[in-house]
Each structure stands twice: as structure tokens, then as C-alpha cells.
Amino acid sequence: MKNIRILICLALLSCFLIPLSGSEKLNMFIDYSRFLDKNKNTILLLDYQVPYQNLAFLAKNNGFFAELEVYIKICEGDSLLLDHKINDLIGVRNKADTSNKQKSYLNRFSFIMDRPICTVQFYAQDLNSEKSFMHEFEITALPVNSLLSDIELNSEVRADTTSYLPKFKRNNILYRSEPSILFNKTNTDYVYLYLESYIGSTSLESCLLNLSLEKDSVIVMDEDLNYKPASSSESINLKIPISDLNPGLYLGTVILQNPDQYEERKFEFAVIEEKEEEFFLFANPDDEFELMRIFMGNRISADWKDLSQDSKKRYITQFWRNMASNTNRSIQSIMDLVQERIDYSNKHFGHFKKGWTSDMGRIYIRNGAPDDIQRETSSDESRFVRKDYQIWKYSTGNKPVYLFIDIQMNGNYKLIYVVNDDMESSNPDWMRYVGYDFDTSKLDN
């Protein structure tokens, strides 16, 4: 078992109980995993992670940036094998992200070990706060006849062909490593295990793969799997559901056994149940869904009705996080702005239903108050004689123009014409409502 994991886990758990203040120590996490390449060389993957809230971000270039300087030295006795420096520039668009407990910066360094044992010296400094982190540990190379690699713990495994976290992808699959070994039950459903087998495919007999897990010396999982490798080196993906696990530290073991060989790898992780901060304006998530549609249109989740209440709340919270990021505001600031527009819509556009759900309410909530409003009455040449209408014009963005008409003369204006807004559509017969003698130059903006 890798001692570095124990030290980091206990240190972080203590930080939850007694927040550190006034310390010059940078709180961050490191972990490593060892794998064999096709030539039986040990590949060392060293992962380090810093929560955003532990970094000092400065406002510049229309964003917020932290600078982390990392030094890695690898030695064998008194001999220096590697001296490497990494400059990490960490940028976010939204100020709220700089104190987000759920987000962190993650990076990876890889190294080919050509010595049986070496010492790693890891030093990092936040250049803005001058806080630093230092750790030194010893690593031995995997034996060339190893059956298994180390176990890499991941909080997320999914297909991803983007440029996001490229160092953590294998064949376009993102394996988001979790050096902190902390898994929040409210954010993920599984602890994902990635490891590799090097048993070969010469034997026709299947191997036995066992996954066990214990907490406080009590076995909570013990599963045997038939495993037949198809190549001399291949990946093994396992996952542990954590929804029913109580918070605390868990010790696990993976055993691979064939008639002639036996090998085990141990791992550990901690389950926490720290409720993620939730953001919403309406008590009913379905009302919030209708509000989100005002801003997202067809880009919103099509399977909303199939989501659980908790999933809906997470979806809504992420929506507000994205809104804040896209508008370069704090989450509370953008929510207050939208709430003001909802209140205004309910007061001024509500007649037979809540004003925020009306056509005028929808446009007002998305765009704010118009820069110009023309209030007039249609001519006798219209389909519905003498109806009040309003033209709203905006001078920002794409300069959209909206034409609303009070068809029933009860104050419930309907949107019949729009230009420069891809999220809205015009009524093909809109001129029948205002009259064919309508002066279309009124719609110029």
C-alpha cells in the first residue's frame, strides 16, 4: 500500500474538522501509479491536484488567474536522475469558481524508471500567495514479472474526444484521477478502478480476479470475477458503487490468480458526504426547467422527466454556475438579476397566467428591458380590427426586434414577429394581424 495516500487522506480529513488559517502551507494532494510498458520498463505517473479554493487568483485579462510553480527531482542516492520544472497557469472566467469547493486543478507528470529504486522530491509554490507544499517519498520499480500494475483511482470515466485533460485519456476515454482519494457521494456514484494485467494470453484457463473492500475491519464487498486476458498487456476497469457506503476510510484489495501465479494490489479511498451547494429560484424543479428553457431553448435536456429529483437539482445548479460563468458574474448576482426580471414580468405582464410565462415575460427575462418600445393600434385592414400592438427594440447583441399584439384586447400580448433572435420564430401570417397596410419600416433597427 502506498504510504503517501494514507498521509494525504488523514491530512485532508483533519482539514475538514479544523480549517487551517494563517498557514503558509499550500494544501494540495499528490499520488502516483506504476505501469509496465511493452519493454517491461516501469512508467511512473505522478498526479497532483489543488482545489481552487486553496489557490490565490488575481483578476487580469478578463478572467482570474493563479500561478503554480512545480519542481520535481528524482534521485538515486546522491545521483540526480531528473530535475524538472512545471509552470501551471490556472485560469477561470467566473470569480465564483475561485472559491468553489467542488472544482480543482489537476495535472500529471510521467517518467520512465530505469533504476530499481529512486527518491522523488516534489515541491510546489503558489506564486500569488507564496504558500508552498513539499513532499519526499521513495518509489521502487515494478518487477518485470509483475501480474498487475498499481491501481489508479478515478472519480470519472467517460468517452471524451475534446482537448479537456489530455494527459488523463486512454483511447479517447477520460480517466479523471483523484489524488485526494476523497469521493463525495453527492457528486459521483462510483469509485472507478483502473489497472493493467501483464499475465499474457498463453494459458487457455481463465484467471480468478477478486475485488474486496473493508471498513473498520469489516468486509463490505467481496466479489470473484472470471477473467481471461486477451493480450499480454491489457486494461482492467472495475467500479465500486458508493451510494450505500457510509462516510469513512475504506481499504480494498484486488487479487489476480492463475494456476501458477498470485498477486495482489491494495488501495484505499475515503467516502465523504459533503452536500454540494444548490442554487434555484423556484421550489418546484419543473418551474425552474421552464425558466431554463427561456435561456437554453432546445439545448436543454430532453429527458428531464426521467431524471430523479436529486439529478434535477444538480442540473439546475450547474445551469446557474454556467450562467454566472458566461456572464462573468457571481452566481448570486445573476440569480438576483433574473429574479428581478421575473418579479417585473409577474407585475406587468400577468393576466390569465403568471407574467414570467407569457411571451412578453419570456423576452423580458432573457433580454431585459427594451431600449425602445412603440405602442400603437392596428388598422381596419387587419384580420382582427383595431388591436393594440407593441414593438420592442434592443440596441445590444444582434439588435433583435419583437412585435407583440393584444389579440383579445385583454392585455395578454402574443409574439407574432421577430427578427435577429434564433430562439424565437415569427407567425407566417403576422401581417394579417396588423394589416397589410402596416408600415414595415417600423421594424427597422
C-alpha positions as CSV (number, residue, x, y, z in Angstrom):
1,M,0.0,0.0,0.0
2,K,1.3,3.4,-0.9
3,N,2.0,5.4,2.3
4,I,1.6,8.7,0.5
5,R,-2.1,8.0,0.2
6,I,-2.6,7.5,3.9
7,L,-0.7,10.7,4.8
8,I,-2.7,12.8,2.4
9,C,-6.0,11.3,3.3
10,L,-5.5,11.8,7.0
11,A,-4.3,15.3,6.5
12,L,-7.3,16.3,4.4
13,L,-9.8,14.7,6.7
14,S,-8.2,16.8,9.6
15,C,-8.7,19.9,7.4
16,F,-12.4,19.3,7.3
17,L,-12.5,19.2,11.1
18,I,-10.2,22.1,11.8
19,P,-9.9,24.6,9.0
20,L,-6.3,26.0,8.7
21,S,-5.9,29.7,8.9
22,G,-2.8,31.9,8.6
23,S,-0.7,28.9,7.5
24,E,2.0,29.3,4.8
25,K,1.4,25.7,3.7
26,L,-0.3,25.1,0.4
27,N,-2.9,22.4,0.8
28,M,-2.7,20.1,-2.2
29,F,-2.6,16.4,-2.9
30,I,-0.3,14.0,-4.8
31,D,-0.4,10.3,-5.7
32,Y,1.4,8.0,-8.1
33,S,0.7,4.8,-10.1
34,R,3.2,2.5,-11.7
35,F,2.6,0.6,-15.0
36,L,4.8,-1.5,-17.3
37,D,5.3,-0.6,-20.9
38,K,5.8,-3.2,-23.7
39,N,9.5,-3.4,-22.9
40,K,8.8,-4.1,-19.2
41,N,10.0,-0.6,-18.1
42,T,8.2,1.0,-15.2
43,I,6.2,4.0,-16.2
44,L,5.6,6.3,-13.2
45,L,2.5,8.6,-13.4
46,L,2.6,11.3,-10.7
47,D,-0.6,13.2,-10.3
48,Y,-1.1,16.4,-8.3
49,Q,-4.3,18.2,-7.5
50,V,-5.1,21.6,-6.0
51,P,-8.6,22.7,-5.0
52,Y,-9.4,26.1,-6.5
53,Q,-10.3,27.5,-3.1
54,N,-6.7,26.8,-1.9
55,L,-5.2,29.0,-4.7
56,A,-4.8,32.7,-4.8
57,F,-6.5,34.1,-8.0
58,L,-5.8,37.5,-9.4
59,A,-8.1,39.4,-11.8
60,K,-6.5,40.1,-15.2
61,N,-7.1,39.7,-18.9
62,N,-10.9,39.4,-18.5
63,G,-10.5,36.5,-16.1
64,F,-9.0,35.3,-12.9
65,F,-5.6,33.5,-12.8
66,A,-3.5,31.6,-10.4
67,E,0.2,30.6,-11.0
68,L,1.6,27.3,-9.6
69,E,5.3,26.6,-9.9
70,V,6.1,22.9,-9.5
71,Y,9.6,21.4,-9.1
72,I,10.2,17.6,-9.4
73,K,13.5,16.0,-8.6
74,I,14.1,12.3,-9.0
75,C,17.3,10.9,-7.4
76,E,19.1,7.6,-6.9
77,G,21.2,8.0,-3.8
78,D,23.3,11.1,-4.4
79,S,22.8,10.9,-8.2
80,L,20.3,13.3,-9.8
81,L,18.3,11.5,-12.4
82,L,15.9,14.3,-13.3
83,D,15.3,17.9,-12.4
84,H,12.0,19.2,-13.9
85,K,10.1,22.4,-13.6
86,I,6.4,22.9,-14.5
87,N,4.7,26.3,-14.7
88,D,0.9,25.9,-14.3
89,L,-1.2,28.9,-15.3
90,I,-4.7,28.2,-14.0
91,G,-7.4,30.5,-15.4
92,V,-11.2,30.7,-14.7
93,R,-13.7,33.2,-16.2
94,N,-16.0,33.5,-13.2
95,K,-14.9,34.8,-9.8
96,A,-17.3,32.4,-8.0
97,D,-15.2,29.5,-9.3
98,T,-12.1,30.8,-7.5
99,S,-13.7,29.7,-4.1
100,N,-15.6,26.7,-5.5
101,K,-15.2,23.7,-3.1
102,Q,-16.1,21.2,-5.9
103,K,-13.5,22.3,-8.5
104,S,-9.8,21.7,-8.6
105,Y,-6.8,21.9,-10.8
106,L,-5.3,18.5,-11.9
107,N,-2.1,17.8,-13.7
108,R,0.1,14.7,-14.4
109,F,3.8,14.1,-14.8
110,S,5.1,10.9,-16.3
111,F,8.6,9.4,-16.0
112,I,10.3,6.1,-17.2
113,M,12.1,4.5,-14.3
114,D,15.3,2.8,-15.4
115,R,16.5,2.2,-11.8
116,P,15.1,-0.3,-9.3
117,I,14.5,2.4,-6.7
118,C,14.5,6.2,-6.6
119,T,13.5,9.1,-4.4
120,V,11.0,11.7,-5.6
121,Q,11.2,15.2,-4.2
122,F,8.1,17.3,-5.0
123,Y,7.9,21.0,-4.3
124,A,5.1,23.4,-5.4
125,Q,4.5,27.1,-4.7
126,D,1.5,29.3,-5.4
127,L,3.3,32.4,-6.8
128,N,0.5,34.8,-5.8
129,S,0.2,33.8,-2.2
130,E,3.7,32.4,-1.8
131,K,2.3,29.4,0.0
132,S,4.2,26.2,-0.7
133,F,3.9,22.4,-0.5
134,M,6.8,19.9,-0.2
135,H,6.9,16.1,0.0
136,E,9.5,13.5,-0.5
137,F,8.9,9.7,-1.0
138,E,10.7,6.6,-2.2
139,I,9.4,4.6,-5.2
140,T,10.5,1.1,-6.3
141,A,10.1,-0.1,-9.9
142,L,7.6,-2.8,-10.6
143,P,9.2,-6.2,-11.1
144,V,9.4,-7.2,-14.8
145,N,7.3,-10.4,-14.0
146,S,4.5,-8.4,-12.3
147,L,1.0,-9.6,-13.0
148,L,-0.6,-6.3,-12.1
149,S,0.1,-2.6,-12.2
150,D,-0.8,-0.2,-9.4
151,I,-4.4,0.8,-9.0
152,E,-5.4,4.2,-10.3
153,L,-8.5,5.7,-8.6
154,N,-10.8,7.8,-10.7
155,S,-13.9,9.9,-9.9
156,E,-15.0,9.9,-13.6
157,V,-14.6,7.6,-16.6
158,R,-16.3,8.6,-19.8
159,A,-15.8,9.0,-23.5
160,D,-14.2,12.3,-24.4
161,T,-12.7,13.4,-27.7
162,T,-12.2,17.1,-26.7
163,S,-8.9,18.7,-25.6
164,Y,-10.0,18.6,-22.0
165,L,-7.4,16.9,-19.6
166,P,-5.5,15.3,-22.5
167,K,-2.9,13.7,-20.1
168,F,-5.7,11.7,-18.4
169,K,-7.1,10.0,-21.6
170,R,-6.6,6.5,-22.9
171,N,-8.0,5.8,-26.3
172,N,-10.4,8.8,-26.1
173,I,-11.6,7.7,-22.7
174,L,-11.2,10.2,-19.9
175,Y,-10.0,8.7,-16.6
176,R,-10.2,11.6,-14.1
177,S,-7.7,10.7,-11.5
178,E,-8.4,11.6,-7.8
179,P,-5.1,12.1,-6.0
180,S,-7.0,13.3,-2.9
181,I,-8.7,9.8,-2.7
182,L,-11.8,11.6,-1.4
183,F,-15.1,10.7,-3.1
184,N,-18.2,12.8,-2.5
185,K,-21.4,10.8,-2.5
186,T,-23.3,13.8,-3.8
187,N,-21.1,14.2,-6.8
188,T,-20.3,10.7,-8.0
189,D,-21.9,7.3,-7.9
190,Y,-18.8,5.2,-8.2
191,V,-15.1,4.8,-7.4
192,Y,-13.6,3.8,-10.7
193,L,-10.5,1.5,-10.5
194,Y,-8.1,1.3,-13.4
195,L,-5.3,-1.2,-13.5
196,E,-3.4,-3.3,-16.1
197,S,-2.7,-7.0,-16.2
198,Y,0.5,-8.5,-17.6
199,I,-0.3,-12.1,-17.3
200,G,-0.2,-12.9,-21.0
201,S,-2.6,-15.0,-23.1
202,T,-0.7,-18.2,-23.5
203,S,-2.9,-20.1,-21.0
204,L,-6.3,-21.3,-22.1
205,E,-7.5,-21.3,-18.5
206,S,-9.4,-18.3,-17.0
207,C,-7.9,-16.5,-14.1
208,L,-9.6,-15.5,-10.9
209,L,-10.0,-11.8,-10.2
210,N,-11.2,-10.9,-6.7
211,L,-12.2,-7.4,-5.5
212,S,-12.7,-7.0,-1.8
213,L,-13.4,-3.9,0.4
214,E,-13.4,-3.4,4.1
215,K,-14.1,-0.6,6.6
216,D,-13.1,-0.8,10.3
217,S,-12.0,-4.5,9.7
218,V,-15.5,-5.4,8.5
219,I,-15.8,-6.8,4.9
220,V,-18.4,-4.8,2.9
221,M,-17.6,-6.2,-0.5
222,D,-16.1,-9.5,-1.8
223,E,-16.6,-10.3,-5.4
224,D,-15.0,-13.0,-7.6
225,L,-14.8,-12.5,-11.3
226,N,-13.7,-14.8,-14.1
227,Y,-11.1,-13.1,-16.1
228,K,-9.4,-14.3,-19.3
229,P,-6.9,-11.9,-20.7
230,A,-6.9,-11.5,-24.5
231,S,-3.4,-10.0,-24.8
232,S,-0.1,-9.8,-22.9
233,S,-1.0,-6.4,-21.6
234,E,-4.5,-5.1,-21.2
235,S,-6.5,-2.8,-19.0
236,I,-8.9,-3.8,-16.3
237,N,-11.8,-1.5,-15.3
238,L,-13.7,-2.0,-12.1
239,K,-16.1,0.2,-10.3
240,I,-17.4,0.4,-6.7
241,P,-20.8,1.8,-6.1
242,I,-20.7,4.2,-3.1
243,S,-24.3,5.3,-2.7
244,D,-24.8,2.8,0.1
245,L,-21.4,3.2,1.7
246,N,-21.2,5.1,5.0
247,P,-18.7,8.0,5.2
248,G,-15.2,6.9,6.2
249,L,-12.0,5.3,5.1
250,Y,-12.1,2.1,3.1
251,L,-9.3,-0.4,2.4
252,G,-9.5,-2.5,-0.8
253,T,-7.7,-5.4,-2.4
254,V,-7.6,-6.7,-6.0
255,I,-6.2,-10.2,-6.4
256,L,-5.3,-11.8,-9.7
257,Q,-4.6,-15.6,-9.6
258,N,-3.9,-18.3,-12.2
259,P,-2.8,-21.9,-11.6
260,D,0.9,-20.8,-11.3
261,Q,0.9,-17.2,-10.1
262,Y,-0.8,-15.0,-7.5
263,E,-0.5,-11.3,-7.0
264,E,-2.5,-8.6,-5.1
265,R,-2.7,-4.8,-5.1
266,K,-4.1,-2.8,-2.2
267,F,-5.8,0.6,-2.4
268,E,-7.7,2.9,-0.2
269,F,-10.2,5.8,-0.5
270,A,-12.4,7.9,1.7
271,V,-16.1,8.5,1.2
272,I,-17.4,11.8,2.3
273,E,-21.0,13.2,2.2
274,E,-20.5,16.9,1.8
275,K,-23.6,18.4,0.4
276,E,-23.0,20.5,-2.7
277,E,-24.4,24.0,-2.5
278,E,-27.6,24.1,-4.5
279,F,-29.0,27.1,-6.5
280,F,-32.6,27.5,-7.6
281,L,-35.2,30.2,-7.8
282,F,-38.3,28.1,-7.7
283,A,-39.3,25.5,-5.1
284,N,-40.6,23.2,-7.9
285,P,-37.8,22.0,-10.2
286,D,-40.2,21.7,-13.1
287,D,-40.9,25.5,-12.9
288,E,-37.1,26.0,-13.0
289,F,-37.0,23.8,-16.1
290,E,-39.4,26.2,-17.8
291,L,-37.2,29.1,-16.7
292,M,-34.0,27.4,-18.1
293,R,-35.8,26.9,-21.4
294,I,-36.0,30.6,-21.8
295,F,-32.2,30.8,-21.9
296,M,-31.3,27.4,-23.4
297,G,-34.1,26.7,-25.8
298,N,-33.7,23.3,-27.5
299,R,-30.2,22.8,-25.9
300,I,-31.9,21.8,-22.6
301,S,-32.0,18.1,-21.5
302,A,-34.7,16.2,-23.4
303,D,-35.0,13.5,-20.8
304,W,-35.9,15.9,-17.9
305,K,-39.0,13.9,-16.9
306,D,-36.9,10.8,-16.4
307,L,-34.4,12.5,-14.0
308,S,-34.6,12.0,-10.3
309,Q,-35.3,14.9,-8.0
310,D,-31.6,15.0,-7.0
311,S,-30.5,14.9,-10.6
312,K,-32.8,17.7,-11.5
313,K,-31.4,19.8,-8.6
314,R,-27.8,19.1,-9.8
315,Y,-28.8,20.0,-13.4
316,I,-30.4,23.3,-12.2
317,T,-27.3,24.1,-10.0
318,Q,-25.0,23.6,-12.9
319,F,-27.2,25.8,-15.1
320,W,-26.7,28.7,-12.7
321,R,-23.0,28.0,-12.5
322,N,-22.8,28.2,-16.3
323,M,-24.9,31.3,-16.4
324,A,-22.6,33.0,-13.9
325,S,-19.5,31.9,-15.9
326,N,-21.0,33.0,-19.3
327,T,-21.9,36.5,-17.9
328,N,-18.8,36.9,-15.8
329,R,-20.9,37.5,-12.7
330,S,-21.2,35.8,-9.4
331,I,-23.9,33.1,-9.1
332,Q,-25.9,35.2,-6.6
333,S,-25.7,38.3,-8.8
334,I,-27.1,36.6,-11.9
335,M,-29.8,34.9,-9.9
336,D,-30.8,38.3,-8.4
337,L,-31.0,39.8,-11.8
338,V,-33.2,37.1,-13.2
339,Q,-35.4,37.2,-10.1
340,E,-35.9,41.0,-10.6
341,R,-37.0,40.3,-14.2
342,I,-39.4,37.6,-13.1
343,D,-40.9,39.9,-10.5
344,Y,-41.3,42.7,-13.1
345,S,-42.9,40.3,-15.6
346,N,-45.3,39.0,-13.0
347,K,-46.3,42.5,-12.1
348,H,-46.7,44.0,-15.6
349,F,-47.4,41.0,-18.0
350,G,-49.5,38.7,-15.8
351,H,-53.2,38.5,-16.8
352,F,-54.5,34.9,-17.1
353,K,-51.3,33.3,-16.1
354,K,-48.1,34.2,-14.4
355,G,-46.4,37.0,-16.2
356,W,-43.0,35.3,-16.4
357,T,-44.6,32.5,-18.5
358,S,-46.1,35.0,-21.0
359,D,-44.5,35.9,-24.4
360,M,-43.5,39.3,-23.1
361,G,-42.2,37.8,-19.9
362,R,-40.0,35.4,-21.7
363,I,-38.4,38.1,-23.9
364,Y,-38.0,40.4,-20.9
365,I,-36.4,37.8,-18.7
366,R,-33.9,36.8,-21.4
367,N,-33.1,40.3,-22.7
368,G,-34.1,42.7,-20.0
369,A,-35.9,46.0,-20.6
370,P,-36.2,47.0,-24.3
371,D,-34.3,50.1,-25.4
372,D,-37.3,51.3,-27.4
373,I,-41.0,50.5,-27.2
374,Q,-43.5,51.6,-29.7
375,R,-47.2,51.3,-28.7
376,E,-49.7,51.6,-31.5
377,T,-53.0,50.2,-32.8
378,S,-53.6,48.2,-36.0
379,S,-55.6,49.5,-38.9
380,D,-59.0,48.4,-40.1
381,E,-57.3,46.4,-42.8
382,S,-56.1,43.8,-40.3
383,R,-57.7,40.3,-39.7
384,F,-58.8,41.5,-36.2
385,V,-59.9,45.1,-36.4
386,R,-58.2,47.6,-34.2
387,K,-55.9,45.7,-31.9
388,D,-53.2,47.2,-29.8
389,Y,-49.6,46.2,-30.5
390,Q,-46.1,46.9,-29.2
391,I,-42.8,46.8,-30.9
392,W,-39.8,46.1,-28.7
393,K,-36.3,47.0,-30.0
394,Y,-32.9,46.3,-28.4
395,S,-29.7,48.1,-29.3
396,T,-27.3,45.4,-28.0
397,G,-26.3,42.0,-29.2
398,N,-27.8,41.2,-32.5
399,K,-30.3,44.1,-32.1
400,P,-33.4,41.9,-32.1
401,V,-36.9,43.3,-32.8
402,Y,-40.2,41.8,-31.4
403,L,-43.8,42.6,-32.5
404,F,-46.5,41.7,-29.9
405,I,-50.2,42.1,-30.5
406,D,-53.1,42.0,-28.0
407,I,-55.4,39.8,-30.0
408,Q,-58.2,39.5,-27.4
409,M,-57.7,43.1,-26.1
410,N,-57.2,41.8,-22.5
411,G,-53.5,42.7,-22.0
412,N,-52.2,39.3,-22.9
413,Y,-49.9,40.2,-25.8
414,K,-48.7,37.5,-28.2
415,L,-45.4,37.5,-30.1
416,I,-46.2,37.3,-33.8
417,Y,-43.0,38.6,-35.4
418,V,-39.3,38.5,-34.5
419,V,-36.0,39.3,-36.2
420,N,-32.4,38.6,-35.1
421,D,-33.3,36.1,-32.4
422,D,-32.8,32.5,-33.4
423,M,-34.6,31.2,-30.3
424,E,-37.9,32.7,-31.4
425,S,-40.0,32.3,-34.6
426,S,-42.5,34.6,-36.4
427,N,-46.1,33.7,-37.3
428,P,-46.1,33.2,-41.1
429,D,-49.4,35.3,-41.3
430,W,-48.2,38.0,-38.9
431,M,-49.3,40.8,-41.3
432,R,-52.9,39.6,-41.2
433,Y,-52.9,40.6,-37.5
434,V,-51.6,44.2,-38.0
435,G,-53.0,44.8,-41.5
436,Y,-51.4,44.6,-45.0
437,D,-51.0,48.3,-45.0
438,F,-48.7,48.0,-42.0
439,D,-45.6,50.1,-42.4
440,T,-42.8,47.5,-42.1
441,S,-40.2,50.3,-41.7
442,K,-41.3,50.5,-38.1
443,L,-39.5,47.2,-37.6
444,D,-36.2,48.6,-38.7
445,N,-33.5,48.8,-36.0
